[in-house]
Amino acid sequence: MRVEDVLDKISETVKAIVPKTVEITNIEFEGPLLVIYTKQIEEFAENSDIVRNLAQTLRKRIAIRPDPSILMDLDKAKKEIEKIIPEEAGLTDVFFDVDTGEVTIEAMAPGLAIGKYGVILNDIKKRIGWAPKVVRTPPIPSKTVKDIRKYMRSKILVKERKTLLRKIGRKIHREIGESENWVRITALGGFREVGRSASLLTTRNSKILIDCGVNVGSENFPYINAPEVLPIESIDAVVITHAHLDHCGLVPMLYKYGYDGPIYCTLPTRDLMSLLQLDYIKVASSEGRKTVYESSSIREAVKHCIPLRYGDTTDISPDVRLTLHNAGHILGSSIAHFHIGDGL
């Protein structure tokens, strides 16, 4: 079934579930999310059962976003947010993403900014039309986190990300043929050794690269040139379990040599990974060694990151879903649970 046919079928299901008073203006895959645009965002804010029913029926992660025509003026919206967010939440910054209709609220105490059962966020949705999300203000100022957030909020990148996410979403939900199911794990590095961890999960429809690390003490790299991996553009997704260099040190190299797909990891892993990769370049330079990638490749990797929360199950290819669980190893480290086909 073509992606357009899938979206048409989903549209029929959505219209059957949401109240007839709700106008749906667009439905699109954006990365692993099914994004529904509407002019009645307050209907969803007041009745969380609608989204729950949609997610359970469609078995997709759902995002409800406002149609651009209903968004309040930026200055007025910011003033409304400042009125609504409790002073004890410690509001520090507000950023509007015009292309997605989302507003990011930075606060010292995110829980207080969200409110019990999300009551404050729902109030913001109803008053300004924008779809709010809350992130924690770093308790200790971090140049890396600040630079990444600034980069992710740049107007050029926001537009590139939207195009990129739609491309990824359509690839995830592409038409696939029917044949015998099978799964194969290929060791590319990190087996019977410490360092350069990398594995390739292959099914009849997908290729998932799990970690792509460097052996810091030598020049040995994972076997990314193995026949099972190539062409590198055929990889559907990269999953990074944690930010140690022996698991993520060579991720930017993938983008230098042609990979253009998503990276799935936790938000702390994205930030720590970028910090350590930049440090890897700096240390190598101080020792007179050349690395196989530059800082521009690290920025490209950050652009392609799709952060996931623990416990969220996400489509990452036509026949593979991913759930990350807390590994307790380092901040943001994960146990990756892959659901193959209709498996659990």
C-alpha positions in Angstrom: 0.0 0.0 0.0 1.4 3.4 -1.0 2.0 6.1 1.7 -0.8 8.2 0.2 -3.2 5.3 0.5 -2.1 4.7 4.1 -2.7 8.4 4.9 -6.2 8.3 3.3 -7.1 5.3 5.3 -5.8 7.0 8.5 -7.8 10.1 7.6 -11.0 8.1 7.5 -10.3 6.6 10.9 -9.5 10.0 12.4 -12.7 11.5 11.1 -14.7 8.6 12.6 -13.1 9.1 16.1 -12.9 12.9 16.5 -16.1 14.9 17.1 -17.7 16.2 13.9 -17.3 19.8 15.2 -13.5 19.4 14.9 -12.0 20.5 11.6 -8.9 18.5 10.5 -6.9 20.5 8.1 -4.0 18.1 7.4 -2.6 14.7 8.4 1.1 13.9 7.7 3.8 11.6 8.9 6.7 13.6 10.4 9.4 11.2 11.5 7.9 8.4 13.7 4.9 10.7 14.5 1.5 10.9 12.9 0.8 14.7 13.0 -2.8 15.9 12.9 -3.3 19.6 12.2 -6.6 21.2 13.4 -8.3 24.5 13.9 -10.0 23.3 17.1 -6.9 22.6 19.2 -8.9 23.3 22.4 -11.1 20.3 21.7 -8.1 18.0 22.1 -6.8 20.1 25.1 -10.1 19.6 26.9 -10.6 15.9 26.0 -7.4 13.8 26.3 -9.4 10.7 25.5 -9.6 11.6 21.8 -5.8 11.4 21.4 -5.7 8.2 23.5 -8.4 6.6 21.3 -6.6 7.6 18.2 -3.2 6.2 19.4 -4.8 2.9 20.5 -6.8 2.5 17.3 -4.1 3.5 14.8 -1.2 2.1 16.9 0.8 5.3 16.2 2.4 8.0 18.2 0.1 11.0 17.7 0.9 14.7 17.8 -1.9 17.3 17.6 -0.8 20.6 16.2 -2.7 23.8 15.5 -3.4 25.0 12.0 -1.2 28.0 11.3 -4.2 30.2 10.7 -5.3 30.1 14.4 -2.0 30.9 16.0 -1.8 34.0 18.3 0.7 36.7 17.5 4.1 35.9 18.9 4.4 38.8 21.3 0.9 38.4 22.7 1.4 34.6 23.0 4.6 35.1 25.0 2.9 37.5 27.4 0.0 35.0 27.9 2.5 32.3 28.7 4.3 34.5 31.2 0.9 35.1 32.9 -0.1 31.5 33.0 3.1 29.8 34.1 3.4 30.0 37.9 6.3 32.1 39.2 7.6 29.1 41.2 8.1 27.2 38.0 11.0 29.5 37.2 10.3 30.4 33.6 13.6 31.2 31.8 12.9 31.2 28.0 10.1 30.8 25.4 10.8 29.8 21.8 8.2 29.6 19.0 8.5 27.2 16.1 6.4 28.9 13.4 6.6 25.9 11.0 5.2 23.3 13.5 3.0 25.6 15.6 4.9 24.4 18.7 6.1 26.6 21.6 9.0 25.4 23.7 8.9 26.6 27.3 12.1 26.4 29.4 11.6 26.3 33.1 13.6 25.4 36.2 10.8 23.2 37.5 9.1 21.6 34.4 6.5 19.7 36.5 5.2 23.0 37.9 5.1 24.5 34.4 3.1 21.5 33.1 0.7 21.3 36.0 -1.1 18.4 37.5 -2.4 16.1 34.7 -1.1 18.8 32.2 -3.7 21.3 33.2 -1.4 24.3 32.7 -0.3 23.2 29.2 -4.0 22.6 28.2 -4.8 26.1 29.4 -2.0 27.5 27.2 -3.2 25.5 24.2 -6.7 26.9 24.6 -5.6 30.5 25.1 -2.9 31.0 22.4 -3.5 28.2 19.9 0.2 27.1 20.0 1.1 23.5 21.0 3.3 23.9 24.1 6.1 21.6 25.3 8.2 22.1 28.4 12.0 21.4 28.8 14.1 21.8 31.9 16.5 24.8 32.1 19.9 23.3 32.8 20.6 23.8 36.5 24.3 24.3 35.7 24.9 26.4 32.5 26.1 24.2 29.7 27.6 25.7 26.6 27.0 22.5 24.7 23.3 22.3 25.6 22.9 26.0 24.9 24.7 25.7 21.5 22.6 22.7 20.5 19.3 24.3 21.4 20.3 27.5 19.6 21.3 25.4 16.5 18.0 23.4 16.6 16.0 26.6 16.8 17.6 28.4 13.9 15.1 29.3 11.2 17.0 27.5 8.4 17.3 24.3 10.4 13.7 24.3 11.5 12.6 24.3 7.8 15.2 21.6 7.0 14.0 19.5 9.9 10.4 19.6 8.8 11.3 18.5 5.3 13.6 15.8 6.7 11.0 14.5 9.2 8.4 14.1 6.4 10.9 12.3 4.3 11.7 9.9 7.2 8.1 9.4 8.0 7.3 8.4 4.4 10.2 6.0 4.4 9.1 4.4 7.6 5.6 3.8 6.1 6.7 2.9 2.6 5.1 0.1 0.7 6.8 -3.3 1.4 6.4 -6.7 -0.2 5.2 -9.9 1.5 7.6 -12.8 2.0 9.0 -15.0 4.7 9.9 -13.2 7.9 13.5 -13.5 9.2 15.9 -11.6 11.4 19.7 -11.4 11.3 22.3 -9.8 13.7 25.7 -8.9 12.2 28.6 -8.1 14.4 30.5 -5.1 13.0 32.6 -4.4 16.1 32.7 -4.7 19.9 32.4 -8.5 20.0 35.3 -10.3 21.8 36.9 -6.8 22.4 36.3 -3.5 24.1 35.6 -0.6 21.8 34.1 0.1 18.4 30.7 -1.3 19.3 28.4 -1.7 16.3 25.8 -4.2 15.2 23.5 -4.4 12.2 19.9 -5.7 12.7 18.5 -6.8 9.4 15.0 -8.0 8.5 13.5 -8.7 5.1 12.5 -5.0 4.8 14.9 -3.1 7.1 18.5 -2.3 8.2 19.0 -0.9 11.7 22.5 0.1 12.8 22.9 -0.3 16.6 25.7 1.9 17.9 28.7 3.0 15.9 31.7 3.5 18.2 35.4 4.1 18.0 38.3 2.2 19.6 39.9 5.2 21.3 43.2 3.4 21.9 43.7 2.4 18.3 42.7 3.2 14.7 40.4 0.2 14.4 36.9 1.1 13.2 33.7 -1.0 12.9 33.3 -2.9 9.7 30.9 -0.3 8.2 32.2 -1.4 4.7 30.9 -4.9 5.2 28.6 -6.1 2.3 25.7 -6.4 4.6 25.9 -2.7 5.4 26.5 -1.2 2.0 25.2 0.9 0.4 25.2 3.1 3.5 22.2 4.9 2.2 20.2 1.7 2.6 20.3 1.9 6.4 16.8 2.8 7.7 17.9 4.1 11.2 20.7 4.3 13.6 20.0 3.6 17.3 22.5 4.9 19.9 22.3 3.2 23.3 24.5 5.7 25.2 27.1 8.4 24.7 30.4 6.7 25.5 32.7 7.1 22.5 33.1 3.3 22.0 29.3 3.3 21.2 28.8 6.7 19.4 32.3 8.0 18.4 31.9 7.3 14.7 28.3 8.4 14.1 29.2 11.7 12.4 31.3 9.7 9.9 28.1 8.1 8.6 26.8 11.4 7.4 30.2 12.3 5.8 29.9 9.2 3.6 26.3 9.3 2.5 23.9 8.3 5.3 21.0 10.7 5.5 18.6 9.0 7.9 17.6 9.4 11.6 19.4 8.7 14.8 17.2 7.5 17.7 18.5 8.0 21.3 17.5 9.8 24.5 17.8 13.6 24.7 20.7 13.4 27.2 22.5 11.0 24.9 22.2 13.4 22.0 23.8 16.2 24.0 26.5 14.1 25.7 27.3 12.4 22.4 27.9 15.8 20.7 30.1 17.0 23.6 32.3 13.9 23.5 32.5 13.8 19.7 33.7 17.5 19.7 36.2 16.6 22.5 37.4 13.6 20.4 38.3 16.0 17.5 40.0 18.4 20.0 42.1 15.7 21.6 43.1 14.2 18.3 44.1 17.6 17.0 46.2 18.4 20.0 48.0 15.1 19.4 48.6 15.8 15.8 46.2 13.2 14.5 43.4 13.6 12.0 39.9 12.4 12.6 37.6 10.8 10.0 35.1 13.6 10.4 34.8 17.3 11.2 32.5 19.4 13.4 30.2 20.0 10.5 29.4 16.2 10.5 28.6 16.4 14.2 26.1 19.2 13.4 24.6 17.0 10.7 24.2 14.2 13.2 22.5 16.5 15.7 20.1 17.7 12.9 19.0 14.1 12.3 18.5 13.1 15.9 15.0 12.1 17.0 15.1 12.0 20.8 12.9 9.4 22.5 11.6 9.1 26.1 12.0 5.9 28.1 9.0 3.6 27.5 7.7 5.2 24.3 7.3 2.6 21.5 8.1 4.1 18.1 8.0 3.0 14.5 11.5 3.3 13.0 11.1 1.2 9.8 8.2 -0.6 8.0 8.6 -3.7 10.2 10.5 -2.6 13.3 9.4 -0.6 16.3 11.7 0.6 19.1 11.3 1.0 22.8 14.1 2.5 25.0 14.4 1.5 28.7 16.6 3.0 31.4 19.9 1.0 31.5 21.3 2.8 34.6 24.8 2.9 33.0 25.3 6.7 32.5 22.9 9.6 32.1 20.5 8.8 29.2 21.8 5.2 28.6 19.3 2.8 27.2 18.4 -0.8 26.7 17.0 -1.0 23.2 14.0 -3.3 22.7 13.2 -4.0 19.1 9.7 -5.2 18.1 10.0 -7.1 14.8 7.0 -7.4 12.6 4.0 -8.2 14.9 6.3 -9.4 17.7 6.2 -7.9 21.2 
